[in-house]
């Protein structure tokens, strides 16, 4: 089935001649003296790797249909056009107002407001959506729900900083946790709850499309302090507990798993189904015994389990059970298109007194992570460099304090220094590490109390169009020059950038000359700054500011 069989190809009539380049701008190649056309209007919410027009060709078994399925660009005609904004699109509300409001014309989907009306996920009031903070497990509001969890877990202590929310809805749980300086990666698939991840990002909350299906989640092992599921429609006991083994992989030693919804809440409410629900709960508890997890609290509507800090206490039990065994092959941090494995990710066989404990937030941000082989000198030099670069960026873009930029994408984040330099501003950063980069630094990013994901930039990102205010690309195009066409990377950046957003690209001069020729064709008015413009060596910078169009 052809990837774009159900979509209209853009007409050549969209092309027009560009203006004459100025003396300080490179001319585009003579073979492409034209602008990129706008895509047809039905591409307004185009999701290349989560395209509903091609999803039906994939199996529904294990929700494989909801995994990433990107077009094979080596065999298909490449679609090269600019994704248009919807009719009536407005500048999104600035943070923190965006936490509570979004313009209907920006996310023109009524289905979620109608389908979840009684649960207070989102309401449509006139020309805007209102987010009252409800959810399936907390229709009365998320505050009381989190208060129950806080009676058990030290959410305000700084020991819990990174959280994964599976089946996040419109991310009201993650929104509330920000009150405790907790950063939540909210994930959900593209499904009947249309655009829930798009709503989350429109609110200024970290989110991406994701599903527990066939492949590992695109995060390193031992990344999250807590994983949460509130009626997230995952069959946790299926496939011998495979999905819980994946949660175990990404959960830190000593981390927490919080569950609400069936079979937990149903045990209280549905007495006529009590026997079958008890059976389901027994199956769930059996998986946890095999994982060596301990149930630490059961308070309606949640049950909380804790992962051990080591496997010393249950090595004999694991050997006696035989299944699941300990994962013995491969790198537990490798997770890009890697199938989930029915095994337990090993923990260090050391006593609790010798466990390397992460510092509490915010100390962990600038504490050198111990498990990734990063030297103190390299870490400190990188941190100091990015502090200076961000100040320099601000002299050119004025992005730190104007309130326009909330959702930030760092396409090649390294040790997370760019995000760390922005930490005192009302922004959050999606730190992306190319999956094949050596050394792999995404674990460092998470150990600093930041969040991110693996990615191959020859493909499209798992997000909706118009979801990021600022995109930062440091050395990215040099990395990908021999891997795929940089035209397609730039068009993907246009897809996910908000219409009035900005782009900062830092790279070698020759590479940026090629990039600039392409951005001219995209109607991006970029300005290049050379090393001579600053007092330290960081290559050449191209800044595109679309807010003045």
MOWO-V210830 format. One record per backbone hydrogen bond with DSSP energy under -1.0 kcal/mol. NH is the residue of the N-H (numbers start at 1). CO is the residue of the C=O. Records with the same first field share a line. If there is no record, write none. Layout:
NH: CO  CO
//
This chain:
5: 2
7: 4
14: 11
15: 12
25: 22
32: 29
34: 32
35: 16
36: 521
39: 82
43: 40
44: 41
46: 43
50: 47
54: 51
55: 51
57: 54
58: 55
63: 60
64: 61
65: 59
66: 63
67: 64
69: 49
73: 71
75: 72
76: 72
82: 37
89: 86
98: 94
99: 96
100: 97
101: 97
102: 129
104: 127
107: 103
109: 107
114: 110
115: 111
116: 112
117: 114
119: 116
121: 116
123: 130
125: 128
128: 125
129: 102
130: 123
131: 100
134: 120
141: 138
142: 133
146: 142
147: 143
148: 144
149: 145
150: 146
151: 147
152: 149
153: 149
155: 153
157: 154
163: 183
164: 226
165: 185
166: 228
167: 187
168: 187
171: 168
175: 171
176: 172
177: 173
179: 176
180: 177
181: 178
182: 177
183: 161
185: 163
186: 206
187: 165
188: 208
194: 192
196: 193
199: 195
200: 196
201: 197
202: 198
203: 199
204: 201
205: 200
208: 186
209: 462
210: 188
216: 338
219: 217
222: 249
223: 250
224: 250
225: 162
226: 162
227: 256
228: 164
229: 258
231: 260
236: 234
238: 235
241: 238
245: 241
246: 242
247: 243
248: 244
249: 245
250: 246
251: 247
252: 224
255: 252
256: 225
257: 305
258: 227
259: 303
260: 229
264: 261
265: 261
268: 265
269: 265
270: 266
271: 269
273: 270
274: 271
277: 273
278: 274
279: 275
280: 276
281: 277
282: 278
283: 279
284: 280
285: 281
286: 282
287: 283
288: 284
289: 285
290: 286
291: 287
293: 288
294: 306
296: 304
297: 304
299: 302
302: 299
303: 259
304: 297
305: 257
306: 294
307: 255
318: 314
319: 315
320: 316
321: 317
322: 318
323: 321
327: 344
334: 331
340: 214
343: 341
344: 325
350: 348
354: 351
355: 352
361: 158
364: 360
365: 362
379: 375
380: 376
381: 377
382: 378
383: 379
384: 380
385: 381
386: 382
387: 383
388: 384
389: 385
390: 386
391: 387
392: 388
393: 389
394: 390
395: 391
396: 393
397: 393
398: 394
408: 428
409: 470
410: 430
411: 472
413: 432
416: 413
420: 416
421: 417
423: 420
425: 422
427: 425
428: 406
430: 408
431: 451
432: 410
433: 453
435: 455
437: 434
445: 441
446: 442
447: 443
448: 444
449: 446
450: 445
453: 431
454: 218
455: 433
459: 456
463: 461
466: 495
467: 496
468: 496
469: 407
470: 407
471: 502
472: 409
473: 504
475: 506
479: 475
480: 476
483: 480
484: 480
488: 485
490: 486
491: 487
492: 488
493: 489
494: 490
495: 491
496: 492
497: 493
498: 468
501: 498
502: 469
503: 544
504: 471
505: 542
506: 473
507: 540
512: 508
513: 509
514: 510
515: 511
516: 512
517: 513
518: 514
519: 515
520: 516
523: 520
524: 519
526: 524
527: 543
529: 541
533: 530
534: 531
540: 507
541: 529
542: 505
543: 527
544: 503
546: 501
549: 546
//
